[in-house]
């Protein structure tokens, strides 16, 4: 009988301890920062400011650009210092670049994959700062005045920093500022330019607003 009572008491204590531990884990999970997010950003991009063909390299009038990014991002918070960690993200982008020149106007529509990484740091409980490089690879559709539309390879590379503010358990708003460069090559056939491979490139500031859904 004593052994039975001891067994019942042990089971009761174990169950009670498990319930209390589960409650503590649930409370911890409620307050734990969610490391994953889907981000949608809309921002500016530099326009085309340089053209290179078989005759040389020329500066042209930059007409600006824009880009939309949809990314999955994960923050890796450090166990030793939970306020500092790394971040890695990837997804797709759709953008544009343009130039206005006396000889011809050029509009690029770009699409591809984007990869970014870097460091993240918490400032209090509501703000996170990020900084690091990013790389995009894809294709661009080229519309040049007086020529048939064409496509060619496209790449971009840049550095950016962002500030993200937690608005609720699952939502962040951010502002990103950076500097980037891009390049696109297009083959032209016929007309005054003849058959030639022309490279369009540009560099400048990138500024974007970001909406992040965390999970």
Helices and strands as residue ranges (DSSP letters): H 2-31, E 36-45, E 50-53, E 56-59, E 62-77, E 84-99, E 106-123, E 127-144, E 150-166, E 171-188, E 196-214
